Every structure is written in C-alpha cells, then in structure tokens.
Amino acid sequence: MSTRPGAAVLADRLLPRSSALTDVALVGAGAAVVGVLAQLTVPMWPVPITGQTLAVMLVGAALGMRRGAAALTTYLVMGLAGVPWFAEGRGGPAMVLSPTFGYLVGFVLAAAVAGWCAERAWDRRPLLAMVGFCAATVAPFLVGVPYLAGVLGLSDLSTVAAYGITPFILPGLIKAGMAAAALPLAWRLVQLVDDRSGR
C-alpha cells in the first residue's frame, strides 16, 4: 500500500473535490465535528479531558493537512468570536486568558500532523496510524503546556506536569488508539464498497 506524499485522504475518496465550495464545506463540517465532540467532557481543573483530541485526529486525517488545519483554525476563530463550542460550552475572546487556550491553538498543529500522515497513507494501517496519531496527540502540548504555565504563573516543572501533562497521557493514548482503529476500518469499508461496485 502506498505511503507516498499526496495519497488521497478519506474525504477525497468519498467526495469529489470539484470546487472550492466542496473544500469550504469540508472545513466547516470538520470544525463542527470538533465542536460537538468537545462537549464530551470529564471536568478537571485547570484543563478538562474532552473528546476534542479524538475529533482533531479524525478530522485532520480525513481532510488532509491543509484542510484539517483550516478546519481547526475555523474552530478556533469562531470560538473566539463567540460560538460556544469549546469544551463545556465555552467561547468568546476571554478564552485567550484561559489556561486551556494554548491547547486549542495546538490543535491546529495536531490536525496538520494527522493530515500529513494521512497524505502518506499511514491512516490505512493500524500501526502506522497509531504512530501518526500519537504524534498528533503530542502536538497540542507543545503550545498548551507553556501557555498554561504562563497563565497560571507556574514555574515548578512537577506542578506544570501534574496540571498539564500527566492526567492526559493515558486518555491521549486511548484516543489515539480509537482513531488508529477507526481510520483503517473506514478505508476497508470503502474498499469493500468499491470491490462490490466493480470500481
């Protein structure tokens, strides 16, 4: 199976990319999926565990690097504009002062990473998919952890880790595993339909 750059992602396989309007619709739908799964929340302070990370991986892989990043940028911008689709129904410009905001910014990078991997067909094999989705899971921490520390005025690394890293390791691995199971299954179903239709 090909792992070349530019391999078709799932959205391209399911829908014809005949116009810019198709891309806009896919980006909007991707942002909405993240907004819906963000409401699946395990309340914690200062950062809740949510379904956002799973949604980011699925959207990034399904749409590809550019559209995935565009979907998460749309999600971020519209949330800051007041759409209440961040975790726990939050939104508005005050989110910039929240300790969670850095993770939201990091989701753009995470979607791009998942999409980059999918464009190399990693999402069609469970092991490669897991590698890619673990990399996507790490991406939000690169922005989120320093931002959290800055907003909360934390300098002790163990406290920063306890608030912003440690509680999310196991849930992150579980969500990466879910995505790594879902995407190859979706591709197998697409191939099955193709085989039955004689494509």
C-alpha positions as CSV (number, residue, x, y, z in Angstrom):
1,M,0.0,0.0,0.0
2,S,1.4,3.4,-1.0
3,T,2.9,5.7,1.6
4,R,3.8,8.4,-0.9
5,P,3.2,12.1,-0.3
6,G,-0.1,13.2,-1.8
7,A,-2.0,9.9,-1.4
8,A,-5.7,10.5,-1.4
9,V,-7.2,11.1,2.1
10,L,-10.6,9.7,3.1
11,A,-12.6,12.9,2.2
12,D,-11.2,12.9,-1.3
13,R,-12.1,9.2,-1.7
14,L,-15.7,9.8,-0.5
15,L,-16.5,13.1,-2.1
16,P,-15.4,14.6,-5.4
17,R,-13.2,17.7,-5.0
18,S,-14.8,19.5,-7.9
19,S,-14.8,23.0,-6.5
20,A,-13.6,25.3,-3.7
21,L,-17.1,25.1,-2.3
22,T,-16.5,21.4,-1.5
23,D,-13.4,22.3,0.4
24,V,-15.2,25.1,2.3
25,A,-18.0,22.7,3.2
26,L,-15.5,20.0,4.4
27,V,-13.6,22.6,6.5
28,G,-16.9,23.8,8.1
29,A,-18.0,20.2,8.8
30,G,-14.7,19.4,10.3
31,A,-14.9,22.4,12.7
32,A,-18.4,21.3,13.7
33,V,-17.3,17.8,14.4
34,V,-14.7,19.1,16.8
35,G,-17.2,21.4,18.4
36,V,-19.6,18.5,19.0
37,L,-17.0,16.2,20.5
38,A,-15.6,19.0,22.6
39,Q,-18.8,18.7,24.7
40,L,-17.8,15.2,25.8
41,T,-16.0,16.3,28.9
42,V,-14.6,14.9,32.1
43,P,-14.4,18.1,34.2
44,M,-11.0,18.8,35.7
45,W,-9.1,21.9,36.7
46,P,-7.4,23.7,35.0
47,V,-7.8,21.6,31.8
48,P,-10.7,19.1,31.3
49,I,-10.4,15.8,29.5
50,T,-12.5,16.1,26.3
51,G,-13.3,14.4,23.0
52,Q,-11.6,17.3,21.2
53,T,-8.3,15.4,20.7
54,L,-10.1,12.5,19.1
55,A,-12.0,14.8,16.8
56,V,-8.9,16.7,15.9
57,M,-7.2,13.4,14.8
58,L,-10.1,12.2,12.9
59,V,-10.7,15.5,11.1
60,G,-7.1,16.0,10.3
61,A,-6.7,12.5,8.9
62,A,-10.0,12.6,6.9
63,L,-9.4,16.0,5.4
64,G,-5.6,16.1,5.0
65,M,-3.0,18.5,6.3
66,R,-4.2,21.8,4.8
67,R,-8.0,21.4,5.2
68,G,-7.5,19.8,8.6
69,A,-5.5,22.8,9.8
70,A,-8.1,25.1,8.2
71,A,-10.9,23.3,10.0
72,L,-9.2,23.7,13.4
73,T,-8.3,27.3,12.6
74,T,-12.0,27.9,11.8
75,Y,-13.0,26.2,15.0
76,L,-10.6,28.4,17.0
77,V,-11.5,31.7,15.3
78,M,-15.3,31.1,15.5
79,G,-15.0,30.0,19.1
80,L,-13.1,33.2,20.0
81,A,-15.8,35.1,18.1
82,G,-18.4,33.7,20.5
83,V,-19.6,30.3,19.2
84,P,-20.0,28.3,22.4
85,W,-18.4,25.1,21.1
86,F,-15.2,24.9,23.1
87,A,-15.2,22.4,26.0
88,E,-18.1,22.9,28.4
89,G,-19.9,25.2,26.0
90,R,-17.4,28.0,26.3
91,G,-16.5,30.6,23.8
92,G,-15.6,34.2,23.3
93,P,-12.4,36.3,23.3
94,A,-12.0,35.8,27.1
95,M,-10.8,32.3,26.3
96,V,-7.4,33.8,25.4
97,L,-6.9,34.2,29.2
98,S,-7.9,30.6,29.9
99,P,-5.2,28.1,30.8
100,T,-6.7,25.8,28.1
101,F,-6.2,28.2,25.2
102,G,-2.7,27.1,24.3
103,Y,-4.1,23.6,23.7
104,L,-6.7,25.0,21.4
105,V,-4.0,26.7,19.4
106,G,-2.0,23.5,19.4
107,F,-5.0,21.6,17.9
108,V,-4.3,23.4,14.6
109,L,-0.8,21.8,14.5
110,A,-2.2,18.4,15.6
111,A,-4.7,18.4,12.8
112,A,-1.9,19.2,10.3
113,V,0.3,16.4,11.7
114,A,-2.6,13.9,11.4
115,G,-3.3,15.1,7.9
116,W,0.3,14.9,6.9
117,C,0.4,11.3,8.0
118,A,-2.8,10.5,6.2
119,E,-1.5,12.0,3.0
120,R,1.2,9.3,3.2
121,A,-1.5,6.6,3.7
122,W,-0.4,6.0,7.3
123,D,-4.1,6.0,8.3
124,R,-4.7,2.8,6.3
125,R,-2.5,0.6,8.5
126,P,-3.2,0.4,12.3
127,L,0.4,0.5,13.4
128,L,1.4,3.4,11.2
129,A,-1.9,5.2,12.1
130,M,-1.1,4.8,15.8
131,V,2.4,6.3,15.3
132,G,0.9,9.3,13.4
133,F,-1.9,9.8,15.9
134,C,0.4,9.7,18.9
135,A,2.5,12.4,17.2
136,A,-0.7,14.4,16.7
137,T,-1.6,13.9,20.3
138,V,1.7,15.3,21.5
139,A,1.4,18.4,19.3
140,P,-1.1,20.4,21.5
141,F,1.2,20.0,24.5
142,L,4.0,21.9,22.7
143,V,1.9,25.1,22.8
144,G,-0.5,24.2,25.6
145,V,1.9,23.4,28.4
146,P,4.0,26.6,28.2
147,Y,0.8,28.7,27.8
148,L,-0.8,27.0,30.8
149,A,2.3,27.7,32.9
150,G,2.3,31.3,31.8
151,V,-1.3,32.0,32.5
152,L,-1.2,30.3,35.9
153,G,2.2,31.7,36.8
154,L,3.7,28.3,37.4
155,S,7.5,27.7,37.4
156,D,7.7,24.4,39.2
157,L,8.0,21.7,36.5
158,S,6.4,19.0,38.5
159,T,3.4,21.2,39.1
160,V,3.2,22.1,35.5
161,A,3.4,18.4,34.6
162,A,0.7,17.5,37.1
163,Y,-1.7,20.1,35.7
164,G,-0.9,20.0,32.0
165,I,0.6,16.7,31.0
166,T,0.3,13.7,33.3
167,P,-3.5,13.4,33.5
168,F,-3.7,13.4,29.7
169,I,-1.2,10.7,28.8
170,L,-3.5,7.6,29.2
171,P,-6.6,9.3,27.8
172,G,-4.5,10.5,24.9
173,L,-3.2,7.0,24.1
174,I,-6.7,5.7,24.3
175,K,-8.0,8.3,21.9
176,A,-5.1,7.7,19.5
177,G,-5.9,4.0,19.6
178,M,-9.5,4.7,18.8
179,A,-8.5,6.8,15.8
180,A,-6.0,4.2,14.7
181,A,-8.7,1.6,14.7
182,A,-11.4,3.8,13.1
183,L,-9.5,5.1,10.1
184,P,-8.2,1.8,8.7
185,L,-11.6,0.3,9.3
186,A,-13.2,3.2,7.3
187,W,-10.7,2.6,4.5
188,R,-11.5,-1.2,4.5
189,L,-15.2,-0.4,4.2
190,V,-14.6,2.0,1.3
191,Q,-12.5,-0.7,-0.5
192,L,-15.3,-3.3,0.2
193,V,-17.9,-1.0,-1.4
194,D,-15.5,-0.4,-4.4
195,D,-15.0,-4.1,-4.8
196,R,-18.7,-4.8,-4.8
197,S,-19.4,-2.0,-7.2
198,G,-16.6,-3.1,-9.6
199,R,-14.5,0.0,-9.3
